[in-house]
């Protein structure tokens, strides 16, 4: 993966193509810098349910999240 500033996306793709290394795909992505740590099981359950509902929706192309939780909280909601 090669990253660049959003305004340089096309220029980087063109430079790769010119250099004989065409890109498989190019897209803008938001890269997470700081996760939101969730400590409560009830909130984690609601977040997981929301993410699952969004992922199941045919009109949604992709779902991204910046929430994180302890292994204990995640284990308690997955089992």
mmCIF file of the N, C-alpha and C atoms, coordinates in Angstrom:
data_MODEL
# 
_entry.id   MODEL 
# 
loop_
_atom_site.group_PDB 
_atom_site.id 
_atom_site.type_symbol 
_atom_site.label_atom_id 
_atom_site.label_alt_id 
_atom_site.label_comp_id 
_atom_site.label_asym_id 
_atom_site.label_entity_id 
_atom_site.label_seq_id 
_atom_site.pdbx_PDB_ins_code 
_atom_site.Cartn_x 
_atom_site.Cartn_y 
_atom_site.Cartn_z 
_atom_site.occupancy 
_atom_site.B_iso_or_equiv 
_atom_site.pdbx_formal_charge 
_atom_site.auth_seq_id 
_atom_site.auth_comp_id 
_atom_site.auth_asym_id 
_atom_site.auth_atom_id 
_atom_site.pdbx_PDB_model_num 
ATOM 1   N N  . UNK A 1 1  ? 0.842   -1.161  0.000   1.00 0.00 ? 1  UNK A N  1 
ATOM 2   C CA . UNK A 1 1  ? 0.000   0.000   0.000   1.00 0.00 ? 1  UNK A CA 1 
ATOM 3   C C  . UNK A 1 1  ? 0.897   1.237   0.000   1.00 0.00 ? 1  UNK A C  1 
ATOM 4   N N  . UNK A 1 2  ? 0.497   2.195   -0.784  1.00 0.00 ? 2  UNK A N  1 
ATOM 5   C CA . UNK A 1 2  ? 1.188   3.479   -0.847  1.00 0.00 ? 2  UNK A CA 1 
ATOM 6   C C  . UNK A 1 2  ? 0.202   4.532   -0.386  1.00 0.00 ? 2  UNK A C  1 
ATOM 7   N N  . UNK A 1 3  ? 0.637   5.406   0.505   1.00 0.00 ? 3  UNK A N  1 
ATOM 8   C CA . UNK A 1 3  ? -0.235  6.474   0.981   1.00 0.00 ? 3  UNK A CA 1 
ATOM 9   C C  . UNK A 1 3  ? 0.284   7.828   0.513   1.00 0.00 ? 3  UNK A C  1 
ATOM 10  N N  . UNK A 1 4  ? -0.643  8.750   0.367   1.00 0.00 ? 4  UNK A N  1 
ATOM 11  C CA . UNK A 1 4  ? -0.295  10.108  -0.032  1.00 0.00 ? 4  UNK A CA 1 
ATOM 12  C C  . UNK A 1 4  ? -1.365  11.045  0.485   1.00 0.00 ? 4  UNK A C  1 
ATOM 13  N N  . UNK A 1 5  ? -1.116  12.310  0.338   1.00 0.00 ? 5  UNK A N  1 
ATOM 14  C CA . UNK A 1 5  ? -2.135  13.302  0.664   1.00 0.00 ? 5  UNK A CA 1 
ATOM 15  C C  . UNK A 1 5  ? -3.282  13.146  -0.332  1.00 0.00 ? 5  UNK A C  1 
ATOM 16  N N  . UNK A 1 6  ? -4.513  13.396  0.097   1.00 0.00 ? 6  UNK A N  1 
ATOM 17  C CA . UNK A 1 6  ? -5.661  13.212  -0.798  1.00 0.00 ? 6  UNK A CA 1 
ATOM 18  C C  . UNK A 1 6  ? -5.521  13.949  -2.128  1.00 0.00 ? 6  UNK A C  1 
ATOM 19  N N  . UNK A 1 7  ? -4.990  15.168  -2.083  1.00 0.00 ? 7  UNK A N  1 
ATOM 20  C CA . UNK A 1 7  ? -4.870  15.950  -3.321  1.00 0.00 ? 7  UNK A CA 1 
ATOM 21  C C  . UNK A 1 7  ? -3.791  15.411  -4.260  1.00 0.00 ? 7  UNK A C  1 
ATOM 22  N N  . UNK A 1 8  ? -2.974  14.481  -3.792  1.00 0.00 ? 8  UNK A N  1 
ATOM 23  C CA . UNK A 1 8  ? -1.913  13.896  -4.613  1.00 0.00 ? 8  UNK A CA 1 
ATOM 24  C C  . UNK A 1 8  ? -2.267  12.505  -5.160  1.00 0.00 ? 8  UNK A C  1 
ATOM 25  N N  . UNK A 1 9  ? -3.471  12.030  -4.878  1.00 0.00 ? 9  UNK A N  1 
ATOM 26  C CA . UNK A 1 9  ? -3.868  10.677  -5.269  1.00 0.00 ? 9  UNK A CA 1 
ATOM 27  C C  . UNK A 1 9  ? -3.681  10.421  -6.764  1.00 0.00 ? 9  UNK A C  1 
ATOM 28  N N  . UNK A 1 10 ? -4.215  11.280  -7.592  1.00 0.00 ? 10 UNK A N  1 
ATOM 29  C CA . UNK A 1 10 ? -4.109  11.085  -9.043  1.00 0.00 ? 10 UNK A CA 1 
ATOM 30  C C  . UNK A 1 10 ? -2.669  11.196  -9.528  1.00 0.00 ? 10 UNK A C  1 
ATOM 31  N N  . UNK A 1 11 ? -1.918  12.133  -8.981  1.00 0.00 ? 11 UNK A N  1 
ATOM 32  C CA . UNK A 1 11 ? -0.523  12.312  -9.394  1.00 0.00 ? 11 UNK A CA 1 
ATOM 33  C C  . UNK A 1 11 ? 0.319   11.088  -9.033  1.00 0.00 ? 11 UNK A C  1 
ATOM 34  N N  . UNK A 1 12 ? 0.084   10.520  -7.865  1.00 0.00 ? 12 UNK A N  1 
ATOM 35  C CA . UNK A 1 12 ? 0.831   9.326   -7.453  1.00 0.00 ? 12 UNK A CA 1 
ATOM 36  C C  . UNK A 1 12 ? 0.473   8.149   -8.346  1.00 0.00 ? 12 UNK A C  1 
ATOM 37  N N  . UNK A 1 13 ? -0.794  7.959   -8.631  1.00 0.00 ? 13 UNK A N  1 
ATOM 38  C CA . UNK A 1 13 ? -1.220  6.867   -9.515  1.00 0.00 ? 13 UNK A CA 1 
ATOM 39  C C  . UNK A 1 13 ? -0.613  7.037   -10.904 1.00 0.00 ? 13 UNK A C  1 
ATOM 40  N N  . UNK A 1 14 ? -0.590  8.244   -11.412 1.00 0.00 ? 14 UNK A N  1 
ATOM 41  C CA . UNK A 1 14 ? -0.011  8.510   -12.731 1.00 0.00 ? 14 UNK A CA 1 
ATOM 42  C C  . UNK A 1 14 ? 1.496   8.268   -12.720 1.00 0.00 ? 14 UNK A C  1 
ATOM 43  N N  . UNK A 1 15 ? 2.173   8.671   -11.653 1.00 0.00 ? 15 UNK A N  1 
ATOM 44  C CA . UNK A 1 15 ? 3.625   8.449   -11.543 1.00 0.00 ? 15 UNK A CA 1 
ATOM 45  C C  . UNK A 1 15 ? 3.942   6.957   -11.503 1.00 0.00 ? 15 UNK A C  1 
ATOM 46  N N  . UNK A 1 16 ? 3.143   6.185   -10.812 1.00 0.00 ? 16 UNK A N  1 
ATOM 47  C CA . UNK A 1 16 ? 3.343   4.732   -10.776 1.00 0.00 ? 16 UNK A CA 1 
ATOM 48  C C  . UNK A 1 16 ? 3.142   4.126   -12.162 1.00 0.00 ? 16 UNK A C  1 
ATOM 49  N N  . UNK A 1 17 ? 2.101   4.573   -12.837 1.00 0.00 ? 17 UNK A N  1 
ATOM 50  C CA . UNK A 1 17 ? 1.822   4.075   -14.183 1.00 0.00 ? 17 UNK A CA 1 
ATOM 51  C C  . UNK A 1 17 ? 2.969   4.422   -15.127 1.00 0.00 ? 17 UNK A C  1 
ATOM 52  N N  . UNK A 1 18 ? 3.448   5.652   -15.071 1.00 0.00 ? 18 UNK A N  1 
ATOM 53  C CA . UNK A 1 18 ? 4.552   6.101   -15.912 1.00 0.00 ? 18 UNK A CA 1 
ATOM 54  C C  . UNK A 1 18 ? 5.818   5.296   -15.632 1.00 0.00 ? 18 UNK A C  1 
ATOM 55  N N  . UNK A 1 19 ? 6.017   4.923   -14.373 1.00 0.00 ? 19 UNK A N  1 
ATOM 56  C CA . UNK A 1 19 ? 7.201   4.152   -13.981 1.00 0.00 ? 19 UNK A CA 1 
ATOM 57  C C  . UNK A 1 19 ? 7.054   2.663   -14.317 1.00 0.00 ? 19 UNK A C  1 
ATOM 58  N N  . UNK A 1 20 ? 5.920   2.286   -14.908 1.00 0.00 ? 20 UNK A N  1 
ATOM 59  C CA . UNK A 1 20 ? 5.708   0.888   -15.275 1.00 0.00 ? 20 UNK A CA 1 
ATOM 60  C C  . UNK A 1 20 ? 5.156   0.029   -14.153 1.00 0.00 ? 20 UNK A C  1 
ATOM 61  N N  . UNK A 1 21 ? 4.631   0.669   -13.139 1.00 0.00 ? 21 UNK A N  1 
ATOM 62  C CA . UNK A 1 21 ? 4.043   -0.052  -12.015 1.00 0.00 ? 21 UNK A CA 1 
ATOM 63  C C  . UNK A 1 21 ? 2.608   0.433   -11.822 1.00 0.00 ? 21 UNK A C  1 
ATOM 64  N N  . UNK A 1 22 ? 1.692   -0.017  -12.668 1.00 0.00 ? 22 UNK A N  1 
ATOM 65  C CA . UNK A 1 22 ? 0.313   0.447   -12.530 1.00 0.00 ? 22 UNK A CA 1 
ATOM 66  C C  . UNK A 1 22 ? -0.299  -0.047  -11.222 1.00 0.00 ? 22 UNK A C  1 
ATOM 67  N N  . UNK A 1 23 ? -1.142  0.775   -10.642 1.00 0.00 ? 23 UNK A N  1 
ATOM 68  C CA . UNK A 1 23 ? -1.779  0.398   -9.381  1.00 0.00 ? 23 UNK A CA 1 
ATOM 69  C C  . UNK A 1 23 ? -2.977  -0.504  -9.648  1.00 0.00 ? 23 UNK A C  1 
ATOM 70  N N  . UNK A 1 24 ? -3.200  -1.423  -8.729  1.00 0.00 ? 24 UNK A N  1 
ATOM 71  C CA . UNK A 1 24 ? -4.351  -2.322  -8.823  1.00 0.00 ? 24 UNK A CA 1 
ATOM 72  C C  . UNK A 1 24 ? -5.639  -1.541  -8.575  1.00 0.00 ? 24 UNK A C  1 
ATOM 73  N N  . UNK A 1 25 ? -5.574  -0.602  -7.640  1.00 0.00 ? 25 UNK A N  1 
ATOM 74  C CA . UNK A 1 25 ? -6.714  0.266   -7.355  1.00 0.00 ? 25 UNK A CA 1 
ATOM 75  C C  . UNK A 1 25 ? -6.201  1.528   -6.668  1.00 0.00 ? 25 UNK A C  1 
ATOM 76  N N  . UNK A 1 26 ? -7.030  2.524   -6.663  1.00 0.00 ? 26 UNK A N  1 
ATOM 77  C CA . UNK A 1 26 ? -6.708  3.751   -5.938  1.00 0.00 ? 26 UNK A CA 1 
ATOM 78  C C  . UNK A 1 26 ? -7.983  4.270   -5.322  1.00 0.00 ? 26 UNK A C  1 
ATOM 79  N N  . UNK A 1 27 ? -7.898  4.664   -4.068  1.00 0.00 ? 27 UNK A N  1 
ATOM 80  C CA . UNK A 1 27 ? -9.073  5.183   -3.387  1.00 0.00 ? 27 UNK A CA 1 
ATOM 81  C C  . UNK A 1 27 ? -8.661  6.037   -2.206  1.00 0.00 ? 27 UNK A C  1 
ATOM 82  N N  . UNK A 1 28 ? -9.559  6.928   -1.832  1.00 0.00 ? 28 UNK A N  1 
ATOM 83  C CA . UNK A 1 28 ? -9.363  7.741   -0.642  1.00 0.00 ? 28 UNK A CA 1 
ATOM 84  C C  . UNK A 1 28 ? -9.814  6.944   0.571   1.00 0.00 ? 28 UNK A C  1 
ATOM 85  N N  . UNK A 1 29 ? -9.011  6.977   1.606   1.00 0.00 ? 29 UNK A N  1 
ATOM 86  C CA . UNK A 1 29 ? -9.347  6.281   2.845   1.00 0.00 ? 29 UNK A CA 1 
ATOM 87  C C  . UNK A 1 29 ? -9.038  7.188   4.025   1.00 0.00 ? 29 UNK A C  1 
ATOM 88  N N  . UNK A 1 30 ? -9.846  7.067   5.051   1.00 0.00 ? 30 UNK A N  1 
ATOM 89  C CA . UNK A 1 30 ? -9.546  7.745   6.302   1.00 0.00 ? 30 UNK A CA 1 
ATOM 90  C C  . UNK A 1 30 ? -8.764  6.771   7.161   1.00 0.00 ? 30 UNK A C  1 
ATOM 91  N N  . UNK A 1 31 ? -7.588  7.165   7.610   1.00 0.00 ? 31 UNK A N  1 
ATOM 92  C CA . UNK A 1 31 ? -6.754  6.297   8.423   1.00 0.00 ? 31 UNK A CA 1 
ATOM 93  C C  . UNK A 1 31 ? -6.883  6.738   9.874   1.00 0.00 ? 31 UNK A C  1 
ATOM 94  N N  . UNK A 1 32 ? -7.326  5.812   10.700  1.00 0.00 ? 32 UNK A N  1 
ATOM 95  C CA . UNK A 1 32 ? -7.547  6.064   12.116  1.00 0.00 ? 32 UNK A CA 1 
ATOM 96  C C  . UNK A 1 32 ? -6.255  6.446   12.820  1.00 0.00 ? 32 UNK A C  1 
ATOM 97  N N  . UNK A 1 33 ? -6.318  7.503   13.591  1.00 0.00 ? 33 UNK A N  1 
ATOM 98  C CA . UNK A 1 33 ? -5.152  7.922   14.356  1.00 0.00 ? 33 UNK A CA 1 
ATOM 99  C C  . UNK A 1 33 ? -5.290  7.628   15.839  1.00 0.00 ? 33 UNK A C  1 
ATOM 100 N N  . UNK A 1 34 ? -6.508  7.642   16.362  1.00 0.00 ? 34 UNK A N  1 
ATOM 101 C CA . UNK A 1 34 ? -6.676  7.360   17.786  1.00 0.00 ? 34 UNK A CA 1 
ATOM 102 C C  . UNK A 1 34 ? -8.003  6.643   18.025  1.00 0.00 ? 34 UNK A C  1 
ATOM 103 N N  . UNK A 1 35 ? -7.940  5.424   18.540  1.00 0.00 ? 35 UNK A N  1 
ATOM 104 C CA . UNK A 1 35 ? -9.175  4.678   18.789  1.00 0.00 ? 35 UNK A CA 1 
ATOM 105 C C  . UNK A 1 35 ? -9.947  5.236   19.988  1.00 0.00 ? 35 UNK A C  1 
ATOM 106 N N  . UNK A 1 36 ? -11.239 4.998   19.991  1.00 0.00 ? 36 UNK A N  1 
ATOM 107 C CA . UNK A 1 36 ? -12.094 5.366   21.110  1.00 0.00 ? 36 UNK A CA 1 
ATOM 108 C C  . UNK A 1 36 ? -12.265 4.113   21.960  1.00 0.00 ? 36 UNK A C  1 
ATOM 109 N N  . UNK A 1 37 ? -11.706 4.122   23.168  1.00 0.00 ? 37 UNK A N  1 
ATOM 110 C CA . UNK A 1 37 ? -11.745 2.944   24.020  1.00 0.00 ? 37 UNK A CA 1 
ATOM 111 C C  . UNK A 1 37 ? -13.065 2.900   24.778  1.00 0.00 ? 37 UNK A C  1 
ATOM 112 N N  . UNK A 1 38 ? -13.782 1.785   24.643  1.00 0.00 ? 38 UNK A N  1 
ATOM 113 C CA . UNK A 1 38 ? -15.078 1.589   25.290  1.00 0.00 ? 38 UNK A CA 1 
ATOM 114 C C  . UNK A 1 38 ? -14.883 0.635   26.465  1.00 0.00 ? 38 UNK A C  1 
ATOM 115 N N  . UNK A 1 39 ? -15.300 1.057   27.647  1.00 0.00 ? 39 UNK A N  1 
ATOM 116 C CA . UNK A 1 39 ? -15.102 0.215   28.828  1.00 0.00 ? 39 UNK A CA 1 
ATOM 117 C C  . UNK A 1 39 ? -16.369 -0.507  29.257  1.00 0.00 ? 39 UNK A C  1 
ATOM 118 N N  . UNK A 1 40 ? -17.518 0.034   28.945  1.00 0.00 ? 40 UNK A N  1 
ATOM 119 C CA . UNK A 1 40 ? -18.776 -0.576  29.389  1.00 0.00 ? 40 UNK A CA 1 
ATOM 120 C C  . UNK A 1 40 ? -19.297 -1.623  28.418  1.00 0.00 ? 40 UNK A C  1 
ATOM 121 N N  . UNK A 1 41 ? -19.714 -2.746  28.978  1.00 0.00 ? 41 UNK A N  1 
ATOM 122 C CA . UNK A 1 41 ? -20.244 -3.837  28.147  1.00 0.00 ? 41 UNK A CA 1 
ATOM 123 C C  . UNK A 1 41 ? -21.504 -3.415  27.401  1.00 0.00 ? 41 UNK A C  1 
ATOM 124 N N  . UNK A 1 42 ? -22.388 -2.665  28.042  1.00 0.00 ? 42 UNK A N  1 
ATOM 125 C CA . UNK A 1 42 ? -23.645 -2.262  27.404  1.00 0.00 ? 42 UNK A CA 1 
ATOM 126 C C  . UNK A 1 42 ? -23.387 -1.403  26.164  1.00 0.00 ? 42 UNK A C  1 
ATOM 127 N N  . UNK A 1 43 ? -22.447 -0.488  26.264  1.00 0.00 ? 43 UNK A N  1 
ATOM 128 C CA . UNK A 1 43 ? -22.129 0.363   25.113  1.00 0.00 ? 43 UNK A CA 1 
ATOM 129 C C  . UNK A 1 43 ? -21.466 -0.460  24.016  1.00 0.00 ? 43 UNK A C  1 
ATOM 130 N N  . UNK A 1 44 ? -20.563 -1.362  24.391  1.00 0.00 ? 44 UNK A N  1 
ATOM 131 C CA . UNK A 1 44 ? -19.896 -2.211  23.407  1.00 0.00 ? 44 UNK A CA 1 
ATOM 132 C C  . UNK A 1 44 ? -20.905 -3.074  22.663  1.00 0.00 ? 44 UNK A C  1 
ATOM 133 N N  . UNK A 1 45 ? -21.883 -3.617  23.374  1.00 0.00 ? 45 UNK A N  1 
ATOM 134 C CA . UNK A 1 45 ? -22.926 -4.432  22.736  1.00 0.00 ? 45 UNK A CA 1 
ATOM 135 C C  . UNK A 1 45 ? -23.687 -3.597  21.716  1.00 0.00 ? 45 UNK A C  1 
ATOM 136 N N  . UNK A 1 46 ? -24.064 -2.387  22.087  1.00 0.00 ? 46 UNK A N  1 
ATOM 137 C CA . UNK A 1 46 ? -24.812 -1.522  21.162  1.00 0.00 ? 46 UNK A CA 1 
ATOM 138 C C  . UNK A 1 46 ? -23.984 -1.165  19.934  1.00 0.00 ? 46 UNK A C  1 
ATOM 139 N N  . UNK A 1 47 ? -22.689 -0.919  20.135  1.00 0.00 ? 47 UNK A N  1 
ATOM 140 C CA . UNK A 1 47 ? -21.816 -0.600  19.001  1.00 0.00 ? 47 UNK A CA 1 
ATOM 141 C C  . UNK A 1 47 ? -21.670 -1.796  18.063  1.00 0.00 ? 47 UNK A C  1 
ATOM 142 N N  . UNK A 1 48 ? -21.478 -2.965  18.621  1.00 0.00 ? 48 UNK A N  1 
ATOM 143 C CA . UNK A 1 48 ? -21.339 -4.166  17.791  1.00 0.00 ? 48 UNK A CA 1 
ATOM 144 C C  . UNK A 1 48 ? -22.628 -4.432  17.022  1.00 0.00 ? 48 UNK A C  1 
ATOM 145 N N  . UNK A 1 49 ? -23.760 -4.284  17.677  1.00 0.00 ? 49 UNK A N  1 
ATOM 146 C CA . UNK A 1 49 ? -25.053 -4.477  16.980  1.00 0.00 ? 49 UNK A CA 1 
ATOM 147 C C  . UNK A 1 49 ? -25.235 -3.463  15.854  1.00 0.00 ? 49 UNK A C  1 
ATOM 148 N N  . UNK A 1 50 ? -24.859 -2.216  16.097  1.00 0.00 ? 50 UNK A N  1 
ATOM 149 C CA . UNK A 1 50 ? -24.963 -1.193  15.066  1.00 0.00 ? 50 UNK A CA 1 
ATOM 150 C C  . UNK A 1 50 ? -24.069 -1.532  13.874  1.00 0.00 ? 50 UNK A C  1 
ATOM 151 N N  . UNK A 1 51 ? -22.838 -1.913  14.149  1.00 0.00 ? 51 UNK A N  1 
ATOM 152 C CA . UNK A 1 51 ? -21.906 -2.268  13.068  1.00 0.00 ? 51 UNK A CA 1 
ATOM 153 C C  . UNK A 1 51 ? -22.430 -3.452  12.276  1.00 0.00 ? 51 UNK A C  1 
ATOM 154 N N  . UNK A 1 52 ? -22.935 -4.471  12.972  1.00 0.00 ? 52 UNK A N  1 
ATOM 155 C CA . UNK A 1 52 ? -23.492 -5.642  12.286  1.00 0.00 ? 52 UNK A CA 1 
ATOM 156 C C  . UNK A 1 52 ? -24.684 -5.259  11.416  1.00 0.00 ? 52 UNK A C  1 
ATOM 157 N N  . UNK A 1 53 ? -25.556 -4.400  11.930  1.00 0.00 ? 53 UNK A N  1 
ATOM 158 C CA . UNK A 1 53 ? -26.732 -3.974  11.160  1.00 0.00 ? 53 UNK A CA 1 
ATOM 159 C C  . UNK A 1 53 ? -26.309 -3.204  9.915   1.00 0.00 ? 53 UNK A C  1 
ATOM 160 N N  . UNK A 1 54 ? -25.329 -2.342  10.055  1.00 0.00 ? 54 UNK A N  1 
ATOM 161 C CA . UNK A 1 54 ? -24.840 -1.590  8.897   1.00 0.00 ? 54 UNK A CA 1 
ATOM 162 C C  . UNK A 1 54 ? -24.202 -2.520  7.867   1.00 0.00 ? 54 UNK A C  1 
ATOM 163 N N  . UNK A 1 55 ? -23.424 -3.495  8.316   1.00 0.00 ? 55 UNK A N  1 
ATOM 164 C CA . UNK A 1 55 ? -22.766 -4.423  7.397   1.00 0.00 ? 55 UNK A CA 1 
ATOM 165 C C  . UNK A 1 55 ? -23.774 -5.280  6.637   1.00 0.00 ? 55 UNK A C  1 
ATOM 166 N N  . UNK A 1 56 ? -24.914 -5.570  7.255   1.00 0.00 ? 56 UNK A N  1 
ATOM 167 C CA . UNK A 1 56 ? -25.942 -6.395  6.608   1.00 0.00 ? 56 UNK A CA 1 
ATOM 168 C C  . UNK A 1 56 ? -26.795 -5.610  5.626   1.00 0.00 ? 56 UNK A C  1 
ATOM 169 N N  . UNK A 1 57 ? -26.742 -4.298  5.682   1.00 0.00 ? 57 UNK A N  1 
ATOM 170 C CA . UNK A 1 57 ? -27.541 -3.456  4.801   1.00 0.00 ? 57 UNK A CA 1 
ATOM 171 C C  . UNK A 1 57 ? -26.933 -3.451  3.401   1.00 0.00 ? 57 UNK A C  1 
ATOM 172 N N  . UNK A 1 58 ? -27.728 -3.822  2.406   1.00 0.00 ? 58 UNK A N  1 
ATOM 173 C CA . UNK A 1 58 ? -27.246 -3.904  1.021   1.00 0.00 ? 58 UNK A CA 1 
ATOM 174 C C  . UNK A 1 58 ? -26.804 -2.549  0.463   1.00 0.00 ? 58 UNK A C  1 
ATOM 175 N N  . UNK A 1 59 ? -27.297 -1.467  1.020   1.00 0.00 ? 59 UNK A N  1 
ATOM 176 C CA . UNK A 1 59 ? -26.939 -0.134  0.525   1.00 0.00 ? 59 UNK A CA 1 
ATOM 177 C C  . UNK A 1 59 ? -25.629 0.391   1.099   1.00 0.00 ? 59 UNK A C  1 
ATOM 178 N N  . UNK A 1 60 ? -25.074 -0.318  2.071   1.00 0.00 ? 60 UNK A N  1 
ATOM 179 C CA . UNK A 1 60 ? -23.829 0.107   2.711   1.00 0.00 ? 60 UNK A CA 1 
ATOM 180 C C  . UNK A 1 60 ? -22.667 -0.633  2.064   1.00 0.00 ? 60 UNK A C  1 
ATOM 181 N N  . UNK A 1 61 ? -21.687 0.105   1.569   1.00 0.00 ? 61 UNK A N  1 
ATOM 182 C CA . UNK A 1 61 ? -20.543 -0.506  0.882   1.00 0.00 ? 61 UNK A CA 1 
ATOM 183 C C  . UNK A 1 61 ? -19.474 -0.983  1.848   1.00 0.00 ? 61 UNK A C  1 
ATOM 184 N N  . UNK A 1 62 ? -19.184 -0.217  2.877   1.00 0.00 ? 62 UNK A N  1 
ATOM 185 C CA . UNK A 1 62 ? -18.191 -0.640  3.863   1.00 0.00 ? 62 UNK A CA 1 
ATOM 186 C C  . UNK A 1 62 ? -18.440 0.085   5.181   1.00 0.00 ? 62 UNK A C  1 
ATOM 187 N N  . UNK A 1 63 ? -18.016 -0.537  6.255   1.00 0.00 ? 63 UNK A N  1 
ATOM 188 C CA . UNK A 1 63 ? -18.203 0.017   7.587   1.00 0.00 ? 63 UNK A CA 1 
ATOM 189 C C  . UNK A 1 63 ? -16.841 0.089   8.263   1.00 0.00 ? 63 UNK A C  1 
ATOM 190 N N  . UNK A 1 64 ? -16.537 1.229   8.841   1.00 0.00 ? 64 UNK A N  1 
ATOM 191 C CA . UNK A 1 64 ? -15.279 1.427   9.560   1.00 0.00 ? 64 UNK A CA 1 
ATOM 192 C C  . UNK A 1 64 ? -15.609 1.925   10.958  1.00 0.00 ? 64 UNK A C  1 
ATOM 193 N N  . UNK A 1 65 ? -14.799 1.550   11.896  1.00 0.00 ? 65 UNK A N  1 
ATOM 194 C CA . UNK A 1 65 ? -15.035 1.953   13.273  1.00 0.00 ? 65 UNK A CA 1 
ATOM 195 C C  . UNK A 1 65 ? -13.719 2.269   13.958  1.00 0.00 ? 65 UNK A C  1 
ATOM 196 N N  . UNK A 1 66 ? -13.760 3.169   14.920  1.00 0.00 ? 66 UNK A N  1 
ATOM 197 C CA . UNK A 1 66 ? -12.563 3.458   15.694  1.00 0.00 ? 66 UNK A CA 1 
ATOM 198 C C  . UNK A 1 66 ? -12.736 3.054   17.154  1.00 0.00 ? 66 UNK A C  1 
ATOM 199 N N  . UNK A 1 67 ? -13.720 2.171   17.427  1.00 0.00 ? 67 UNK A N  1 
ATOM 200 C CA . UNK A 1 67 ? -13.891 1.777   18.818  1.00 0.00 ? 67 UNK A CA 1 
ATOM 201 C C  . UNK A 1 67 ? -13.061 0.548   19.128  1.00 0.00 ? 67 UNK A C  1 
ATOM 202 N N  . UNK A 1 68 ? -12.587 0.504   20.359  1.00 0.00 ? 68 UNK A N  1 
ATOM 203 C CA . UNK A 1 68 ? -11.812 -0.628  20.847  1.00 0.00 ? 68 UNK A CA 1 
ATOM 204 C C  . UNK A 1 68 ? -12.303 -0.923  22.258  1.00 0.00 ? 68 UNK A C  1 
ATOM 205 N N  . UNK A 1 69 ? -12.138 -2.165  22.683  1.00 0.00 ? 69 UNK A N  1 
ATOM 206 C CA . UNK A 1 69 ? -12.549 -2.565  24.018  1.00 0.00 ? 69 UNK A CA 1 
ATOM 207 C C  . UNK A 1 69 ? -11.595 -3.627  24.524  1.00 0.00 ? 69 UNK A C  1 
ATOM 208 N N  . UNK A 1 70 ? -11.623 -3.848  25.814  1.00 0.00 ? 70 UNK A N  1 
ATOM 209 C CA . UNK A 1 70 ? -10.743 -4.868  26.404  1.00 0.00 ? 70 UNK A CA 1 
ATOM 210 C C  . UNK A 1 70 ? -11.158 -6.250  25.907  1.00 0.00 ? 70 UNK A C  1 
ATOM 211 N N  . UNK A 1 71 ? -10.231 -7.190  25.978  1.00 0.00 ? 71 UNK A N  1 
ATOM 212 C CA . UNK A 1 71 ? -10.522 -8.564  25.556  1.00 0.00 ? 71 UNK A CA 1 
ATOM 213 C C  . UNK A 1 71 ? -11.671 -9.147  26.378  1.00 0.00 ? 71 UNK A C  1 
ATOM 214 N N  . UNK A 1 72 ? -11.754 -8.777  27.651  1.00 0.00 ? 72 UNK A N  1 
ATOM 215 C CA . UNK A 1 72 ? -12.812 -9.293  28.511  1.00 0.00 ? 72 UNK A CA 1 
ATOM 216 C C  . UNK A 1 72 ? -14.184 -8.811  28.038  1.00 0.00 ? 72 UNK A C  1 
ATOM 217 N N  . UNK A 1 73 ? -14.283 -7.521  27.711  1.00 0.00 ? 73 UNK A N  1 
ATOM 218 C CA . UNK A 1 73 ? -15.557 -6.970  27.243  1.00 0.00 ? 73 UNK A CA 1 
ATOM 219 C C  . UNK A 1 73 ? -15.934 -7.603  25.910  1.00 0.00 ? 73 UNK A C  1 
ATOM 220 N N  . UNK A 1 74 ? -14.982 -7.713  24.997  1.00 0.00 ? 74 UNK A N  1 
ATOM 221 C CA . UNK A 1 74 ? -15.291 -8.312  23.698  1.00 0.00 ? 74 UNK A CA 1 
ATOM 222 C C  . UNK A 1 74 ? -15.671 -9.773  23.844  1.00 0.00 ? 74 UNK A C  1 
ATOM 223 N N  . UNK A 1 75 ? -15.007 -10.504 24.725  1.00 0.00 ? 75 UNK A N  1 
ATOM 224 C CA . UNK A 1 75 ? -15.340 -11.918 24.951  1.00 0.00 ? 75 UNK A CA 1 
ATOM 225 C C  . UNK A 1 75 ? -16.738 -12.058 25.544  1.00 0.00 ? 75 UNK A C  1 
ATOM 226 N N  . UNK A 1 76 ? -17.117 -11.150 26.432  1.00 0.00 ? 76 UNK A N  1 
ATOM 227 C CA . UNK A 1 76 ? -18.421 -11.251 27.068  1.00 0.00 ? 76 UNK A CA 1 
ATOM 228 C C  . UNK A 1 76 ? -19.573 -10.972 26.098  1.00 0.00 ? 76 UNK A C  1 
ATOM 229 N N  . UNK A 1 77 ? -19.319 -10.174 25.077  1.00 0.00 ? 77 UNK A N  1 
ATOM 230 C CA . UNK A 1 77 ? -20.400 -9.860  24.135  1.00 0.00 ? 77 UNK A CA 1 
ATOM 231 C C  . UNK A 1 77 ? -20.425 -10.798 22.946  1.00 0.00 ? 77 UNK A C  1 
ATOM 232 N N  . UNK A 1 78 ? -19.346 -11.540 22.724  1.00 0.00 ? 78 UNK A N  1 
ATOM 233 C CA . UNK A 1 78 ? -19.324 -12.441 21.569  1.00 0.00 ? 78 UNK A CA 1 
ATOM 234 C C  . UNK A 1 78 ? -19.790 -13.843 21.934  1.00 0.00 ? 78 UNK A C  1 
ATOM 235 N N  . UNK A 1 79 ? -19.890 -14.148 23.179  1.00 0.00 ? 79 UNK A N  1 
ATOM 236 C CA . UNK A 1 79 ? -20.244 -15.507 23.583  1.00 0.00 ? 79 UNK A CA 1 
ATOM 237 C C  . UNK A 1 79 ? -21.581 -15.576 24.143  1.00 0.00 ? 79 UNK A C  1 
# 
